[in-house]
Amino acid sequence: MIDRRSFGKVFGAGAGAAAASLAGLSGLASQPASAATAHGPGPDARGTAPVRGTYTSLGALKQVEAGVLDIGYAESGPADGPVVILLHGWPYDIHSYVDVAPLLAAEGYRVIVPHLRGHGTTRFLSPRAFRNAQQSVVALDVIALMNALRIEKAVLAGYDWGSRTADIIAAVWPERCKALVSVTGYLITNRDANKQPLPPKAEWAWWYQYYFATERGRLGLEENRHDLARLVWEFNSPTWEFDDATFRRTAASFENPDYVAIVLHNYRWRLGLAKGDPRYDRLERRLAAGPMIAVPTITLDGGDDPFTPAGEGAAYRAKFSGRYAHRTLKGIGHNVPQEAPEAFAAAVVDVDSF
């Protein structure tokens, strides 16, 4: 979920037209999917694109040792294409990009979609490793993945935890980030700012964050991880009519042995209730200072996302100093890539041309 200081309101549709964000796909979004690829990772060449909801799988996953992890990831598109890395949030997984990845592969991109630590087939290499989920280490995981796959530079795109991770890489390692698509804008965490209360209605929306701060919350997440996640999905995306099969495909990723530890540490660390790794203190201080992002950027807001700040991106516009555009997607909730895959893919294509 997004950083609570970026939370500007609990309800509100916002404004703007989703249709404008489809321009970069040159009409691909309206073309029918090939029946032969309806359950696979999508075409590797231009000219064939899926219809939303057609795909149920990103294909066979790959594994690579990167940093402290053995990272599970999906890959599609031509091996020599420009690289785009798509980053998911919580409580979600790589299936948020099940329709986005084929769209981008059809545009000629090499698409990488990794499971973040604690999710899916991603595992720690050592049983003794600190199950740490502070913001800097999740970003370092992606840098390690890029190094392991010999990717020098990529377009980074994400939402929720994925937005924060992509924002950090764009701010601190801009030489590794060609361009950025960030849902809900600038999400780099300042833990001191997080100590300040929000209006009661906003605090109420963050109930799970405080729940996770307790032992009862730990047990609840352990025992009810699927029901809890589904409740968050329904609140986050009030207009998204997902079915049971869609939820189950993602919920399988919550069976990762480190899922509970990673989720709890992430939220407790943000509130200052859990310590991070002191090796990253200097990096965290730099992030807490709110570094500017200079790479080309498109920010997206879901108009029906309860965590979208008011003002058509005005709350975070000043944090982006490079070429920039903002789009609000009417009728779309928090899980933007799965609810509006054409608009999300179009943002990637468009920002890459900046």
Secondary structure, DSSP 8 states (H G I E B T S, - for coil): ---GGG---SS------GGGGGGGGTTGGGS---GGGTTSS--SSTT----TT------S-EEEEETTEEEEEEEES-TTS-EEEEE--TT--GGGGTTHHHHHHHTT-EEEEE--TTSTT-EES-TTS-----HHHHHHHHHHHHHHTT---EEEEESTHHHHHHHHHHHH-GGGEEEEEEETS-----TTGGGS---HHHHHHTHHHHHTTSHHHHHHHHHSHHHHHHHHHHHH-TT----HHHHHHHHGGGGSTTHHHHHHHHHHHHTTSS---GGGHHHHHHHHT---B-S-EEEEEETT-TT--STTTTTTGGGB-SSEEEEEETT--S-HHHHSHHHHHHHHHHHHT-
